[in-house]
Structures are given as C-alpha cells and as structure tokens.
Amino acid sequence: MTYFAVKHIMTGQSSSDFHKKITLAGSLIAIGIVFGDIGTSPLYTLNAVFHHKIITEVIALGSLSCIFWTLLFQTTIKYVLITLQADNKGEGGIFSLYALVRRYSGKWLVFIAMAGGAFLMADGIITPPISVASAIEGVQAVVPGFNTVPVIIGILIALFIFQQFGTDKIGKVFGPAMVIWFGFIGILGAMALSDNWGVLKALNPYYAYQMLVNEPKGFWLLGSIFLCTTGAEALYSDMGHAGRNNIRISWIFIKIALVLSYAGQTTWLLNHVGEEVGNLSPFYHIVPPSIFWLALVIATLATIIASQALISGCFTLINEAIRLNIWPKHLVLFPSNIKGQLYIPAINWFLMCGCVGMVLYFKESTKMEAAFGLSVTLTMLMSTVLINAYLRIKRVPMILNILITGIFLTVEISFLIANLQKVKDGGWITLIIGFSLFSIMYIWWRGRQIKSEIQSFEKLADHIPTLNKLSTDENIPKYATNLVYLTTTNSEKKIEKTVIDSILKIGLPKRADIYWFVHVNILDEPYAQKYSVDTIIKNDVYFIQFDLGFREEPRIGYYFKQVVNDMIEKNEIDVTDSLEQVYQQNKIGDFKFIMMDSFLSYDNKMPLWKNFVMKSYYNLRHLSIKDHINFGLDKSHLEVEQYPLVVVPFVQNHLERKEN
C-alpha cells in the first residue's frame, strides 16, 4: 500500500473519532487557540457601550442581558451546537463549509463564501490592534497620559515577525496561559459581583427588551454589544485543531467565566450611575489596585495569544481559498510539525501593515470598535446562508430550517443595522477592505472561469499513434527520457490542444521514451492524498491523477517520482525496454516537466467588463507565486512554455492597401 493510501485511510478513520473524544490535552488546545478572540472581548465590549456616555441602570442591566442572550443564541446555539456539526472531513471554517455544500447547492453560493472569507480577513486586520490596545491602555490608570501607540505597534510587529518560526514550542503554553486568563476574569467578576448578586436579574430578557425598545437610542447600542461574540467564527474555523466535543466541553467553562466577568463589570457600573466610565475600561475598574500590574500583564499575554490564533486562522483561510481557486496563489510554508500550521509570508506582511495602519489611524481601542463589529457581522450573515444550505442537504425539515436560520438572520441583521451607523466613524475602513478582498477573489475566480471556458481540447486517442512513432524515431534528437505535462483535464480521453501543439508543432517535435500527463485534482475534503494511473500505452504514454485535499501541500515533483518508483516495483513499467542503460542506476531516468502558461494576446476585442476582469486577472498573476512553486516542482527539471490567449478575437475589415 502506498504512502498516499495509508495516510488517507488513517485520516479517514481518525477524523470522526477525533471529534468524539474528550481529552484534557484537546480541551487545553481549545481554550488556548479557539476561544482567544471571544475570551478577550470583556476588555472592550462594555467600554464600547458606555464610552462618552452617562451610566444608567437601564443601559447597564440591558447591556448585560443582551450580552448573555447574544452569547446564548450566536455562540452557543449557532456555532457550538449547530455549526460545529458541519465538519468537512473533520475540518471547519467558512470555506470548508462552502466546499461541503457546493456540490448540492447553487453556484451562487461561491459569492457568499467569498464575502464571508473577505470580511473574516478584514476581521483579522482589526482584531489584533483592538485586543492589544484594550489591554495596554490599562497603563493609563497609573500613568495618566501614557502614549500607548508605540507599545502597541511594537508588540504587533514582534508578533508578525515571529510568525515565520511557527508556534511549535510556545504553542504548548497557550492552553495553560488562557486557562489562567479565563480563571482570572471569572474570579475578578465574581469578586465584584459579590457586592450585588442582584445584578444577575439582568439574565432575564425583559431587561434587554427594556433597553432596546424603551430607552432612547437603545437599539443602536447593539453595535457595541455585538463585540461580545466576536471570535465565534474563529471558533468554527479551529475545529480541526481541537475537536468538536473538546470545544463544546471547554465552552461551558469559558461561558461561565465570560458571564461572571461581564456581570462583575455591570456591578461596578451600577455603583457609578450618573457618572462616565472615562478612558479606562470597566474591566480595569474591578481589578484590585494591589494586583493591577499583574492583571495588565495577564491581559496583554491573553490578547497576544488571541491575536496569534486569529493570524494563524487567516493563513488557513487563504490557503483554503487558494486550493479552491478563489484566491491568487501564494508561497505557503510549514514552519513546524503541528498539523495544519501554515505560514504565508505575503499574507503575514499584508496583515502586519494593515494592523499597524489601524493603530496609527484610530490610536485608541474605543475608536476601533466601529470598524470591528461590522466585519464580524457580515461574516456571520454569510455563514448563516451557508448553514441554511447545509441543513437542506442534511434533510432537516424545511419549517425547522427556516425557523433556525430565520432566528439567526433576525439577530444578525439587527446587529448589522446597528453597526451601519458606525460607517462614518471608521466602519468604512472595514467595508473598503472587505470589498477589496472580495473583488480580488471574484476577479481571480471569474478570470480562471473565462480562461477555462475557451480552453480547447482534443481526443488523446487521435494522437497516440503519432506519439508512439515519435518516441521510437531516432532521427529526432531525444528531448527527455520522461516528458511530463501538467494538464487541467481530469480524463485520459482528452488533452489540451496547447499540450499537443507543444509536443508536435512548436519547433522540433519533443521526443521522449515515455510521455506522462499529470492532473492535480483538489478535493472538497481538507486532508487526502490519493492517486490513480491509466496506462494508455505501456512504456510509452501514461495518465496520472493526484487527488489532494484542499489543505494539503502539493509536492507534485516528489509525489510523481514516488508513483513512478511504485510502478516500476510492480512491473507496470519495463525499465530495461524503455530506458537507456545509462539511466539504470536510478531506474527512472531523467525528467522534464513542461508547464503551459498563457498570456493575454493583443488580438482580443473583449467587452468592457470582461476586458477589465481579464486584465486584472493577469495583473494578479504577476503578483502571485509561479505555478511551478505552487506545485512543488524544482526549476532544474522544469520548462515553461507560453501561448497567447484569445478570448474574443479582434476582426478588422477596414485595412486597405495603399497603391504606390
């Protein structure tokens, strides 16, 4: 059995069992990397609600009530109970969910997935600054007027520089560190709450109703209250790292700690009715002065860990988008042996510049929350649409499906409306970033689609006699012992016309002992490594298809040589007949990989929109990684041949010959 088959079987057997198990290690991983974002929200949520506002009892109790029920509906019911069920071979995330449902639903869902992914990336640009800033700003309680901006920027830059080394070593302390954080905020909240346990009456939804309906402008406070559930989407994305049941069990502890923290802060607010919160978050107001610096250090470490988890999540998100052909190709590195841990340099520095820019523009965490909530709300709306499709393919009764998604849409649209008022206060930045990222995804997806629509194919069978004759014609210099073409077709019955032209018509015919046609098929499941071989003519023409999961790193050069060695061992290739004696020392002989690459021809006359899309697509290609790097092919065995792409031929009938 080959390496590919063994890994596939092992992965298939373990994914369902992995999610059923509940272990201490898995729970620690969940607490360390899954709940970091939502776990640091007590630092800034109530501060955003009361910033520059007079504290009132109605808003204090109403805010706590809204927070409790938001955590119940959005985080517990939608994500922990329902969305975590939608795993794609053990993996979660909006693109995993899209890959799971796209086979059964309309093609329009690709736009929903693009929008959700784009605004989740925008979330990745605003979350680290607001988290770190909300922690560091606590220094101003003891050092009034302290300029936090340089410190915040320094921490963020160090965090992004560190990404290239991976978190294999320090990642092991994430779980225990976050356990300390959640225990700390829970105890602080309980200590503050002990002054007035009656605050817990706010868990009655009546107090939320009172604020939203009867309090002037109370509804618009939802935009700030929504910050309490940011990180729920990241919770789903990290399911493959921690396991479904580990996340669910851990969430019990997390939610208790969060509710206690918010309740403790509300107790302080009720003790200061008629006053303003000031520049310091209510979180720091409930910290005893004797442990203030300890609280500041713990909070800063928690926000760094939360930011680290979100950055890693963005790497995974982009890698999935690349494999699903909705994002330009980038260099993807694997800095450690941790399953699924990626590092994408281009995205890392893009995120760093975006985060630093956010700090320089907003300077304070309270000003960042306008941009923060909007991106998360839009992401959650997109995931609800995909969840609706998932419930349909799972044959959930239509009435129940409509009821479930209707409740989520009602809640999320309410939050969206409340957040839209913040567009002028900084939310416009999120919209610009999100729509820009969506445009990149759309142009890349549509450009590839247009290119594939005009790709012409020929029957491979029609050219087999010619290839057979060419391989034995010693009058033509041998081009390579093994000539390997990467092809977009997934069938041995047809081949691109450009490939046939490359072998037979461009310059001298390319003679080789064996012609290999290789297709790489990216599966809708995240982890799989399989291949199949079709022998068209033994010792002469073969077709190989690799089926790889969309989270796998394609090392086609390495995989291909392994497949050929396997074929030799099974006598599927006669080495002594087909390869020269000089190459018998390595059995296989020399290889030459050929990649066909197009460029946009001047002989095009496309409509305005299509012309814009195609030119933008080729500009993005210049900025993306080269195909040979993306497929894991060494340049020493590679040749790239270019051909002109004509989408809409230019026809000119007005050219006249000038008589002398």
N, C-alpha and C positions, 0 to 999 in steps of 0.2 A: 504494500500500500504506500502511495506517495505521501510526501510531506503535506501537500495540499489537502488530500483526502483526510489524513489524520487530524489536521488542525480543524477542518470543517466539522468532522464528527465530534471532536472534543468541544468545540464551541456550541454546536447544536445541543449536545447533551447537557451542558452546564448552564446555559442561559436561563432556562425555566427554574432549575434547581437553585441557581444563584439568587433569584428574586424571591424564592420561597423561604430561604434560610434567614434566621435572625441571629446575628453574632455580635459579640462585643466589638470586635475589630470593625465590622461593617457599620455598626452604629456610630463608632467614633469617626469613621470616614465621612458618614452622612453629616454628622454635626460639624466636622471640620471644613468640608468643601461644598455641601449642599445648602446649608442654611446661613452662610456667612452674610449674604446680601440682606435677607429679611431680618437677620439677627441684629444687624447694626441700625435698623430703622428707628428704634427708640431714641437714638441720639438726635434725630432731626424732625420726626413726624409732628409731635406736639409743638415743637418750636416753630415749625412752619405754620401751624394753625393759628398761633397766638402772636406771631411776630408783628410788632407795632399795633397790637390790639389790646383793649382793656379786657382783663379776665372777668368772665361772668360765669355764674353757676350753670346756667342753661347750656352754654357752649362747652364748658369743661365736662359735664356729665354726658352731654350729647356726643362729644368727640370720642369719649371712651366707649360709649355704646356703639357708635359707628365703627370704631376700630375693631371691637370684639366681633361684631357681625360680619364685617368685611373679611377678617381672618377666618371666620367660620365658612362663609359662602365661597370666597375666592380661593383661599389657600387650602382649607381642609376638604371641602366638598369637591370643588372643581379640580384641583390639582392632586391632592394627596389620595382622595378616594377614586375619582373618575379618570383623570388624565394619566395617572401612573399605570392604569390598566392597558393603555395604548402603547405598548412597547413593541419596537421593531427588532425582533430577534434579540431582545434584552436591552436595547438602547432607546433613549428618549430624546426629546428636543423637537423643535418645530419642523425641521427638515426631515427628521426621522418619521415624524407623524405624516408629513406630506408624502414621503416615499411609501408609506404603509397604505395610504388611501388612494393614491393617484391611479392605481390600476383599475379601480372600481368606480371612480367618480369623473366628473367633467374636467377637461383640460384647463378650464379657467381657474382651478384651484392653485395652479402654479403662481398666479398673480397674488393670491392670498399668502402663499408660503414666502414669496419674495418680499412682500410688505412686512410680514411678521419678522422675517430674518433681518431686514433692513433696520427696523426700529429696535430690534433687540441689539443690533450692533451699535445703534445710537445710544442705547442704554449703557453699553459698555464704555462709552466715552464720557458719560456724565456720572456714573456710579462711583468710580474711584475718587474723583475730586470731591463730591459731596460727602462721601463717607469719611475720607481722611480729614477734610476740612472741619466737619462737625465734631470730630474728636480733638483735633489740635486747638480749635477755638476755645476749648475749656481753659487753656492757659490764661486767657484774658480775665478770668475770675481772680487770679492772684497777681497778674502782671497787666493791669489795665493799659489799653492802647497797644499791646504787643502785636507786631506785624506778623501775622501767620502765613502770609502768601509765600515767602521764600522757603519756609519749612515744609509747607505742603508740596510745593514744586519739587524740592529736594527729595522728599520721600517717594513721590510718584516716579521721578526719573530713575532713582535707585531701584524701584520695583520693576520697571520695564527693562532696565539693563540686566537685571538678574534673570529674566525670563529665559535667556539663551542657555542657561546652565541647568534648567529643569528644577523640579522640586522633590526629587527622589529622596534627598536627605531630610530637609526641613519639613517636607510634607508630612512626615510621621508625627510631627508635633502639632500639626494643625488641629487634629481632633481634641487632644487634651487641652490645648490652649482655648479652643472655643467652648469646651465644657466649662472651663473656669469662667469664661465670659458670661455664658448663659446663667450659670450658678450665681455669679456676681450680681448681674442685673436683677435676677429673681429675688435674691436676698435683700438688695437695696430697696426694691419695690415693696417687698413685704414689710420691711422696717418702717418705711414711710407710711404704708397702708395701715399699720398698727395704730396710728393716731386717729384713724377714722375708717373703720371697716364698712361703714355705711356707704362708702363710695361704690362698693360692689353692686349697689342697686342699679347702677348705670348699665349693667348687663341686660336689663330689661329693655327691649327695643322701643318702648314708649319714649325713652329719653332721646333716642335718635330721631324719632318722629317729631318730638317737640322742637328740636334744634332745626331740622330740615324744613319743617312746614311753618312753624310759628315765629322762629327767630328771623329778623330781617337779614337778608343775605346769608342765611344759614346754609342754604343749599350749595352755595359756591365754595364753602369750606371743604366740600368733598374732594376738591382738587388737591388739598394738602393732606387730608385724611388718607387718601389713596396711597400715600407713601408707605403706609404700614405694611402693605402687601407686596411691595417691590421685591423681587427675588423669587417669586413663586414660579416664574417661567424658568429661571435657572435651576430651581429645584427639580423640574421635569427633565431638563437637559442633562443633569448629572446622574440620572437614574442608573445608567450603566456602570457607574463607578462604585455606587454604594449598595444597590439592590433595593427593590420596591419595598419589601417588608421592613428592612432596616430604616428606611426613610420614614415609613409610617409610624414605627415604634418610637423613633427619635423625635418625631414631630410632637408627640404627647408632652415630652419634657420641654421642648422648645416653646410650644404654645403657652404652657403654664408660666414659663419664665417671662415671655413677652407680655402676657396679660398682667402679671404682677408688676412688671416694670411700668407699663402704661398706667395701671391703677395707682401705683405709688406716686407717679408724676402728677396724676389728676388730684390726688390728695393735697399735694403741695399747692396746686393751682387754686383749689377751693379755700385754702388757708390764706390766699392772697387775692381774693376777689376785689375788683376795683383798681388793681394795680396793673402795671405792664410787666411782661416777662423780662424785658431788657434784651441785651445782646447775648446772654448766656442761656443755653438750652435748659428746659425744666429738668432734664436728666441730671445735669451737674448740680442743680439746686438741691437734689435729695441726697447728694453724696456728703457724708460727714467730713468736716474740714480736716480731721486727722488722717484720713486716707485719700485725700483729694489727688495727690500726685500719683498714688498707686492706681486710682481709678483712671487717671489720664493715660498712664502707660498701658493699662489693660485695654482701654477703649481704642487706643492707637493701634495696638497689635491686632485687635479684632478687625478693625477697618482695613488694615493691610492684608490680612488673611482673606477677608471678604472680597477685596479688590483682586487679589491673586486668583481666586476661584472664578471670578467673572471674566478676567482676562483669558484664562485657560478655556473658559466656555466659549469665548469669541473665536479662539483658534479652532476649536472643534466645529463651531458653526460654519466658519469659512471653508474648512476642509470638506465638510459635507456638501456645501454649495458647489465647490469645485468638482467633486465627484459626480454631482447631479447635473453638471454642465450649466449652472446658472450663475457662475462667478468666474472671472478670469483666473487662469492658473498661476499659482504662486509656488515658490520653493517651500516645501513642508519638511521640517526636520523633527527628529525624535530624540530629544536630549536625555532621556532616561529610559529605564526598562518598565516604567509604570504603564499599564495598559491604557491606551488612548491618549497619553500625554503628548501633546504636539507643541511645536514652536514654529510660527510662520513669521519670519523677520519683517516682511513688508507690512503685515498687519500690526505687528508689535510696535513698530515706529510710527505707524499711522495713528494708532490708539494713543501712544505717548504724546504726540503732537496735539491731538485733539483734547486730551485731558489737561495738558499744560495750558492750552488756549482757553479752556473753560475757566481755569483758576485765574488766569490773567484778566479775563473779561468780567467774571462775576465777583471774584475776590472773597465773597462770603457764602457760606453754605445756604443761608436762608434765601439768597438770590438765585441759587442754582436749582431750587426745588421746582421752579416754574418749568424749567426745561426737562426736569427729571420725570415727573409724573406723566407727562404727555406721551413720551416714548413708550413707557411701560403699558399704558392704557391701550395704545394702538396695537402693540404686540399681543396683548391678551385678547383683544377683539378678533384678531386673525386666528389665534389658536382656538377660539370658541367655534369659529366657522369650520375649522378642520375637525374639531371634536364632533361636531354635528355629522360630518361625513363619516367619521369613524363609527359612531353609534348606528348610522344607517347600514353600513356594511356588516355590523355585528347583529343586524336584525332586531335591534331594540324597537319595541312598538312605537309607531310614529307619534302617538299622543305623548308618550313619556319622553321621547326625544325632543319634541317641540317644547315640552314643559321645562326640561332640564336646560336646554340651550337658550330658551326664552328668558329664564331667570338670570342666567349669566349675562346675556346680551343687555337686559334691562339694567342690571347693576353696572356693567362696563360702559354702556352708553351714557348713563348718568354721570359716571366719573369723567368720561370724555368731555361731556358738555361743560362740566365744572372746570376741567383743565383748559378748555379752549379760551377761557377768559384770560389765561396767563400767556397767550401767544405774544402779546405786546411786551410782556415783562421778561421775555427770554425764551418762551416756548418756541418762538420762530426758529431758533437755532436748531432745536430738535427736528422740527419739520424739514428744514433745509437739508440737514444731514441725512435724515431718513429717506427723503425723496431722492436725494443724490445717490445714495446707496441702492435704492430701488431702481433708479434709472440705469445704473451700471449693470445690475442683474438683468434687467429687461433687454438692454442692448446686446449683452453677451448671449442671452438665450435666443433672442429673435435673430441675431446675426448668424448664429450656428444653424438655426432652423432654415433660414433663407438659403444658406450655403448647401445644406443637405438636400433641400428641395430641388436644386438644379444639378446635383451630382448625378452624372450618367454612369450606368453600369453595363457590363457586357457578360454574356454567358462564359464562364470559365471553360466549360467543356469545348467551346468552339476554338479555343487556343491551346488545348492540351497537346494535340499532335505537333504544333509548332514549337512549344516549349520542350517537348520530348526530343525533337530533332535538334533543337538548338543546343541542348545540354551535351550532346554527343558529337557536335560538329567541331572538330579540332582545327578547322581552318580559321575559326574565330578565336581570338585570344580569350582566355578564361578571365572573367571579371572577379569571381569569387567561388570558393568551393560551396559555400552555403549563402544564398542570396535571400534575405528576409525582408518582406514588405509588411509594414503595419497598415492594416486596412480597416475601413469603417463598416464594412459589410459583415454580418454575422452568419453568413451562409457560404458554404464552399461552392455553391452553384453559380455565384455571380461575383464579379470583381470590378473595381472602378476602372473606367476607361483610361484614366491617367496612369494607373499602375501598368496596364498592358502597354500603353504608349512608352512608358519608361523602359520596359524590358525590350521592346521590339523596335521602337521607332526613333527614340532620341539618341542621335549619334550612332555609334556601333551597337548592335544588339548585345545585351548583357548575358554572356554565357556563364552558367553555373552548374555544378553537379546536381544540386538539389535546390528547388525553389520552395520557399516557405511563405505562406500567407498567414499572418497573425492578427487576430482580432481581440481587443480587450473589451469585455462587457462588464459594465459597472452595475451591480445588482442593487435592488431596493433594500436589501438587508445590510447591516453595517459590517459584519465580520464574516468573510468567506473567502476561501482560496481553492478554486477548483479549475480543472482544465479538461478539454476534450480534444481528440486528434482524429481527423479524417484523412485517410490515405487515399489520395486521388490516383497517383501512380507510385508504386513502391520505388524507393531510391531516387525519385525524381520530383514529385510535387506533393506537398502536404499542406493541410489547413489546420491551424491550431486556434482554439478559442479559450481565453482565460476568463473565468467568471470570478470577479473580485468584489468584495463588499465595499460600500462607499466610504468606509473609514479605514480601509487597508491602504498601505503604502505600495504603489505598483513598482515593482523592481523587475520589469519585463526582461531585461537582458539576463539577469540572474535566473529568473524562472524559466526562460526559454532554454538555456543551456542545460538546466536540470531536467527538463522534459525530454530533450534530445538524448541525454545520457540514459534516462529511463527507457526510452525507445530502443536504444542500442542494446541494453541489457536484456530486453525482451525479444531481441532479434526482429524488431519491426523495421530496422534499417540494416542493410547489409554493408558493413563498413568496408570490407575488402573489395567489394564490387564497385562501390560508388565513390570512394575516397582514395586519393593518391597515397602511395606508400609513405611519402614524406610527412604526411599528417597523421600517421597511425599512432604516433607517440601520445597524442591527446584524443585519439579515436574520432573526434568530431571534425577536425579541420578548421579552417579559417571561416569567419562570419563577416558578412557585410549587411548591416541594417540600412534599409532605404526608407526615408520618410518623405511623403509628398506634402509640399507646403504651397498654399495658394497666395497670390497677391491680387489686389483689385485692379483689373485691366482698365486702360483708358478707353477701350472700346465699349463702354457702358453708357446707356442713356436711361437712367432709372428715375421713377417719380421722386418728388422732393423728399418725402418721408423715408422711403426705402433707401434713397441715396444717403440721407443723414445717418440712418441706422447702420448701414454697411461701412461707411467711412469711420463712424465712431467705433464700430466693432474692430476694424483693423487697427485703429489707433490704440485701443485697449490691448490688442495682441502685442503691439510693440512694448507695452508696459508690463506684460505678463511674462511668466517664465517660458522658456523654449520647450517645445514638446519633448525633445529627447531627454531633458532633465526631468520633466514631469513623469515620463515613462521609465525612468531609471536606466537610460542607455548611455554607455560610455562613448565619447566622441571618437575614440580611436577605432571603433567599429561602425561608424555611422556616416551616412551621406544624406544630405537634404537636397531634394530637387524641387524647384519651384515651377509653378504653372499659373497662367493668367486665369482669373475667374471673371466670367462674363455673366452678369445677372440678367440684364436687359440689353440686347445687342444694339449698338448705335448704327443707324442706317442713314446715309447721306446720299441723296439723289441729285444734288444741285452742283456737283463739281463738274466744271466744264474745261475742256482742253483749250488752251489759248493758242491760236494759229500764229506762226511766225510771219 
